[in-house]
Amino acid sequence: MSRTLTDQPEMITASFKGLQGAFELDASFRLSASGVTALFGPSGCGKTSVLRCIAGLNQMKEGYFSLKGEVWQDGESFLPAHKRPVGYVFQEASLFPHLSVEQNLIYGQKRSRSAPAPDQTVLNQADVVELLGIGPLLRRSPNKLSGGERQRVAIGRALLSRPRILLMDEPMAALDRFSKNEILPYLERLHDELKIPMLYVSHDITEVERLADQMVLMEMGKVKAAGSLQTLLSDPSLSLSSMPEAASVLTGTLTAMDDAFGISTIVVSGQRFQIPGVKGPIGRSVRLRIEASDVALSRHMPEGTSSILNTPSVTIETIQSFGQHMTNVFLGLGEDLDRQTLIARISRKSLHALDLRVGDRLQAMIKSVSMVRDV
């Protein structure tokens, strides 16, 4: 059995180095063993390779992995895959076609060989069925299910094996947009209700922004950065802010609702945002997403009538040019410890016309804000 490290009780520590065919992997990170950690990057950058190393399906001679202090690999000391308490959900659901949905779930329960961790939520079949909304599917054959339904059953089977970590390898890559929208709320429920960490592989940044708490950013077999989602999205030194769909993720608190107009007030770092469609209860923490291209800047509060509801005061932290004609302006919301970062994407012409400099106090004019989930 693996030894225990007393200095890493609530962490995931991973380090894998070596060749897989012609592909060189050299990836290391250490993050909190809680919530959802996204492994993000372009196709072929090594995300799935890291996941397979954690599952014990690939073995690197120069490898190390520990979960909450329990070491599964330390060099050539290696806990085999069948002894690792992991739930693995692949791109394809890989259900047994000759078994019903219920029988597939029972298979997952029979596979369980490990005792749950002391702080782990132990789910029985009824819990999983309710959590994933698959009660009406139990008697069906897998070939009678939609893509989203198959993936929910695959997740249920993985959960019933009582894993200490859930590994999800692009579980929505094969789904159309409708099926993705069907399954995302169930993934959010897993995030909110389970106490086991999840590692989620994706190359879709909108999925990551909605689900993840932490991110491991990978490029060409290496970890470029690892940390909180908000920190990495707003880091000017990383490629994330130069993506066409670059966005800021902010955390706020619902403080008021105007039922007559269907508008809710959410306070983010002391600034009030008004957002349509967000419901109570008052005091709930929510995650907001704002695309960089939806943020305009002004040196003065706009006068007269405007359809723009959100015009927070901001301070320029960093100005970053990229491409021939575009600029990202990184803006501080709030003060000191409560400060969050908003990104505005403007033209170089606008930068020149406004004569913007680091430290300038401005008004941001935000065209659109979306709430992606509770926090």
C-alpha angles and dihedrals in degrees: 000000000000121000123244127244112210094197096062107047098143103026142096110221119186134172124165126170130172148074127296102189103305094338117101118209121194106160130152133166141153120202142152114289094230139089123000122327114193121211099207135181144097123308112283096023095118104264095129091042090059091048092051091049090053091049091050092242091118123037124206117192088217096052140127132178133167131171117202090336097314110119117217096173134018109167108300092350097100134174106216120240096251090059096049115100096225133136111213123196114188132201088261116049092232094200119171103261094205092057129072121241090262092049090051089054092048089053089058091051092050090051092063110113102158136077114241120256114262093254096039123120106235111215126198124200094270090052093051094045091053095042093053098035094235100132094112091051101056097101095042128103115241091243089063093059132093119242092259092048091051091052092050089053091048090052090049092052090050092049093051090059085071096237123190089211130025116217116198118187107199092308092181100042093102095045129096120235093265092053091046091054088050095054102037095078090055091051088051089053090054089052093049100042108033126076096204120100119248128208109202122192116206144146091197108096094195090060090049093049090052100044112022132090095181134023137208107200113206134191127174096344096313135099108243094183141345129196144084116347094237093051095050095044091054097043110115091203093063129079093236093084091054095055116114089241095045112157143169122241113208133182120221144160126245106235107164144007130210103204093184092064099022091240126141128198117227121184115217117183090333094312122114119232123188114209130177121235103013112136133205166269098133111239097034117139115234139185118232128198122205121181113227091229090058093062120089125181135222135176090221137039107266113255128217126015123339137167090221109102100182121066107151124180112250141178123221110245102170138001116209125184120202134170118007102298112011134093135190115213114199110211130196118225115197130352136299113309093014094050120126128183127242121190122215120191112207137158123265086242091060090046089054095043093052092040090223121195136176110275096029116139112227145164116248116211109205117198098190137014125182130194108224102182149321117283 
